[in-house]
Structure formats: C-alpha cells, structure tokens
Amino acid sequence: MEPLVYYYPQGHAEHYETGHPERPERVEALRRALNMAGWWEPYPRLSPAHVPDHVIQAVHSSNYLERLRQACRAGMHLDSDTYTKPASWEIAHSSAGGALAVARAVWAQEARRGFALTRPPGHHASREWGMGFCLLNNIAIAAEALRQDGNAKRLAIVDLDLHHGNGTQDIYWECGDVLYISTHQWPLYPGTGGLEEAGAGSGRGATANFPLPPGSGDLAFQTVMQELILPLLYRFEPEMLLVSFGFDPHWLDPLGHLQLSAAGYQSILSNLATWADDLCGGKIALFLEGGYNLDAGAACAQAAVSALLGLAWKDPLGASPRPEGKTWQAVLKQAQLIWEL
C-alpha cells in the first residue's frame, strides 16, 4: 500500500482569467512547497479516472452539464465570478476524474492517504449551476462513485474552506448516507450554511454547519473539531473521510477574516487522520477547494501532508498577529444544544 497518492491537474494553466484570484499559481505554489519539503516526488501522481455518466449525472443535472458545455465552448462566464475557457470543459472533467482516482485508491486500500490538487475547485457547484469559481463538484463526484460503484454505505465529507460549500450541501441535502459537515466564516459568500441548516427528508440530521464569526482562529477550530466534528463522526460511523481542503481560512488570505494558522490546520487535520486510523481503516483523502494567498497555500499544503503522513513540521508563517476573537464561543454553545453534544 502506498502511504500517499496525489492527483496533479496536468494542463490546468489553460483555465485562467487575467487578474482572477482563482489562478493556476495556486496549484503550483502547493506543488513547489511539497517538492521543497521532499514530499512530492516519493509518492505517485495518479492519472484522472474516467467519470462514468451515471456518476456525474447523479451529481449534476443534464441541463446544467449542457449549459456548462456551451459556456465553455464560448468562453463565457457562468456568473460574474465564475469564468470558463474553451479548455475548461476538459480540464474540469479531468479534475473530477483526478478526485475520483484518488478516492478510489484510498477506498480500495491501494493507498493509505490521498491528496487531489483539484482545479477548478468544486464545492460551490450544485446540481443545477456552477458558481463561486466552481464548475463540477469534484468531491461529490468522488463520493458518488464510491457509493454507486464502490459499495460504500456511509461516507463523511468535512468541508474546511473559508466559504460554505453550498453545492455539496445541496447535492446531499436529502441523503442520509453522506454526512456533510462544514466550518466556514459567517457572514460571507454564498450566504448559506446557518446552524439551522441540517438536511431534509431522509437526509435530516446528515448536514451540520458550524458558521464561525470573523476573528475565529486556531482555538476556535480546534474546539469545534474536538467538541462538535469528532463526536458527530463517532455518531455517524462513516467508512471513509473526504475533506474539502480550502486554505483560505488562513489569516493571510485576502478574501476572508478567519485567523487559522497553518499549524492550526495541521492540528485539525491530524485529528481527522487519527480518527480515520482508529475507526475507518485510515481512509482519508483531501480535495483542493479555495485559498488565494500563495504563501499561505504553500504552508498549508505542507501542513496537510505532514498531518496525513504523521510527520513533524514547523509552520514558517506562525500565528496571526491579531488576537483571536471569542464570539465563536456562542456558536459553539448553540451548536451543542442543537446536536445534543
């Protein structure tokens, strides 16, 4: 078994728009940082898997897929923030296929851990539309392939991006077999992810949102992990953890006001990796979402891989120079009451 496998999006630089924060340099900063740490070359990079039609159509409607195809052909925007290029259709499908390849390798225990540098990102892409820089929902496609073709019965998606993954939540809103947990800044784009949003129908209780106010940092994230996320994982007992890895909660990120450090990220990911080791055979994989400061991305990539591999690592950027706020404590108390934790 490989200790770790990656997906790297070959050719992704053709998906770009001048001046846009979702740019090719994001992935390249991560790759360079991992190479400098000696954690890139020793581990295999997987080729994207073919995404079966029945999988992608379970995640996105045929109407949306056709609209996306036409938008890419014309190089049109899906909205004011979300661009496409003629190459974006193939690049987005490769990204989804890379996510699937990594998820399958970890699920089949061909690899202990996985890290897919998926670009374009995916967690804002819903059944009916792409938005927030996202075209296809990579993590949902990976999860759906495991459910439909891998005989997975219970999966958990933990979304650690700055922004709420409204697309992933939408896709699994009425599904009781996929636990969706999100930490995110609130208030912030896209305006979803309130404490009261917990799923519907057979999915009631399989969505858990922990919106954190600006100024929340390492203590807030570690407390939420220990007192909310891990207890919910114990309760749900998933067979594998899939993590939406956005490095934009970092205190250097220009789009948000959270104060998570790279060392703080390492700590919470180490918690998830340890949980996976203890309760689901070590099966955990990361899928890149947002993050727009390249120095933060480099540090958080190293933090993530050191957590996955259980290696010592020192944060080169350190903690936020601003003191951490305390208003997140009220959110914690409300969430504990809602979830009876």
N, C-alpha and C positions, 0 to 999 in steps of 0.2 A: 504493500500500500504506500502510495506517495504521501509524504507529510503535508503537502500543499500543492494545489494546481491553480494556475491563473488562466484568465482569458484576457488577451490584449487585442483591441479592435484595429486590425490592420486596415489602412486606408481611411481611417476616421477623419483625417485632416481635410478631406473633401467636403465634410459637413461643417461649414463655418459661415459666419457673417461678420464682417469687419466691425469691430467695436462692441460686439456682443459678449456678455460675461460668460456664456456657455461656449467655450472656445477650445480648440484642440490642445492648447498648452496645459489645460487642467490634467489630462491623462498623462501627458509627457512629464509633467512635474512629479507625478506619483511614480512613474516608471523609473525616472532618474534617481529618485530618492531611494527606492527599493534596491536599485542596482548599486548605489553607493554603499548601502548597508550590507551588501553581499547576499541579499535575499531575493534576487531576481533570477539570475542565471541557473542556480541549482535546481529550480523547480519547473516542471513542464508548463508550457503555454498551450492550451487546448484550442483546436480549430472550432469554429462555430458549428453546432449541430443543425441539421435541417429541422425546422419547426413544422410539425405536421399541421395540415389545415384544420383538423378538428380541435387542435390545441389553441391555435391563435383565434379561431372563431368562437371558442368558449370564453375568451377574454375580451375581444373586440368585435363589435357588430360588423357585418359585411358592408353595411352602408358607410361606416366610418373608414374601413380599410380602403374602399374605393375612393372616398374623398381624399384620404391621405395619399393614395397613389397619384391621383390627378394633381394634387397640390405639389407633390414632389416633381412631377414632370414639368410643371410650370415654374418651379422655384418660388412658390407663393408662401406667405405666412398663414398659419392656422389661426393665430390671433396676433395682437401687437407684439407679444413677447416671443412667439414660437415660430421660428423660421424653418424653411426647408430649402433644399437644393436638389437638382436633378439626381445627384448621387445619394440623397438622403434615404430613399426607399430601400436600397440595397444595404446601406450602412445600418439603418435601424433594424432590418431583419437579421443582419449579422450580429448585431449587439444582442438581440433577443436569443439568437442561436448560441452565442457565447455564454449567456446566462444559463441556458438550458444545458449546455455541455458541462459546465462547472457543477450545476446542481445534480445532474445525473451521476457524475464521477463520485461526488460525496455520498449521494444516496446509495450507490452500488458498492460503497466502501472500497473503491479503487483509489480514493484519496481521503485523507483524514479531514482536511480543511479545503476550502475553495475561496477564491477572490476573483470576481469578474469585474474588470475595469470597463464596465458597460457605458458606452457613449454612442448616441444620445442617451440621457438618463430616461427614467420611465415612470416614476411613481405618481405623477400627475395625470398620466394618460388613462382615461376612463373607458368604459365600453363604447361610448358614442363620440368622444372627441379627444384630441391631443391638446395639451396646454402646458404652460409653465416649463417650456423648453423640451417637453417630453413628447415623443411620437408613438412608441409602443411601450407597453408596460412590461419591462424585462422581467422583474421579479415575479409578477403574476403569471407570465407565460411559463417561467421555470416551475413555479408551484403547480400550475395546472398540468404540465407534462408529467410531473411526479404523481399527481393524483390519477390522471387518466391512463398513463402508460406504465407507471412505476408501482402501482398498487399502494400508494401512500394513503393512509386513512386520516391522519391528523398532522397538520403542519402549522407552524407558527411563523409569522412574519413580524419582525421587530423593526420599526422604522425610526432611525435615529437622525433624520435630516432636520435642518432648521425649519423647513416648511412641512405642513401636514400633507401626507400622501393621500390626497382626496381620491385619486384614481384607483389606487389599490383598495381603499376602503369601499368605494363604490362597487368594484368588481366582486368583493366578497361580503357585501352588506347583508345578504340573506343566506350566507353559507355558514353552517355550524361546524364544518370540518377544518376551517382555516382560521386560526386566531390571529387577528391583526391588532398590534399594539403600536402606538405612535407617541413619541415625545416630540414637541415642536414649540416654537415661540408663538405666543398668543398675546395680543392680536397681531396678525401678519397674513400675507397672502398664503393660501387662497381663501381664507376666511372660514374654513371648516375645521373640524377636529375639537369641538367642545366636549367637556366632560360628559354631557348627557348623551352623546352620540355613541350608541352601544350595539348597533345592528338591529335587524328586524326579522320577523318570521323565524325560521329555523336558525338564523344567524344571531338572534338576540342573545347578547352576552358574549359574543365572539369578536367584538370590536371594543377596544379600550383605548381611550385618548387621554393623554396627560399633557395639557397645554401649559407651558411654562412662561411666566412673565419675563419681559426684558430684564437683564441683570442676573438671571439664573446661571450658575456655573457648576464647578466640579462637585460641590457638596450637594446641590440640588439633584444633579444627575445620579450621583452615587446613592442618595437616599431613595429616589424614585426607583432605581434599579433594585435595591435591597428590599424595599417595603411594598412595592407595587408590582413591578415587572416579574421578578423571580417568583413571588408567590402565585401570580396568575399562570406562569408557565408550569409550576408544580401542579396546579389545579387542572390544567388542560391536558398535560402529558403529551406534547407533540412528539412525533417521531424524528423531526429534523427542524433546525432553526435556519431561517433565511433572513438575512439582515440587510435592510436598505441603508447603505453606508453613505451618508452625506457628511462632508467635513465642514459644512457651513455653520454648525453651532460653535465653531472655534471663535475665540474672542477677536481674532484678526479679520474675520470675514466681513466684507463690505455691505452685504445685503441684510444682515441681522444684528441683533443686540443681545445674544446669549454670550456667556463667558466661559464656555467649556475649553479647557486646555487639551493639548494632545495627550499629556499624561493622564488627564481625566478620561479621555476617550479610551486609552489603553486599559484603564481600570474597569470601565463598564463592559468593554468587550471581553476582558479576561473573565469577568463574572459570567458572561454568556457562554464562553468557551468551556469554563469549568462546569457549568450546568449541563452543557451538551455532553461532556465527558461522563458525567455521573448518571445521566438519565436518558440519553438517546444515542448512545454509542459514539459520541464525539462528533456527530454530524452537524456541522455549521458551515454556512457559506455566506460571503459578503458580496453585495452588488452595488456598484457605484451609482450614486444619485448626484446631489448638488455639491457645492463648495467652490468658492471663486477667488480666494486668495491663494496664490501658488505656494508661498512659504508654509501656510497652514496646511495645504494639501500634502506637501512633502512630509511634514512632521506627522500628520495624522495617518498617512499611508504606512509609515514606519511603525507608528503606534499600533495600528491594526494588525499588521503582520507579526509584530513581536507578541501581541496578545494571542493570536491564533497559534503560534508556534511555542508559546510559553518561554520566550527569551527575554533576558534583561535588556533594558533600553532606557536612555536618558533623553528627556524632552529638550530639544535645543532652543525652544521658544519660551518655555516657562509658563507661569500662571499669568492671568490677566493683571495688568497694573491697576485696574479698577476694583474696588471692593465688591464682593458678591452681595446681591440683594437678598432679602429674606421673604419677599411676598409670596414666593413659591410654596412656603410652608402652609398657607391657607389652601392652596390647590391640593397639596398632599392630604390634608385632613378631609377635604371634601371627597377626594377620590377614595380614601379608605372607607368612608361611610357608604359610598355608592357600591363599592365592590366587596364590602364586608370583610376587610382585611385588617 
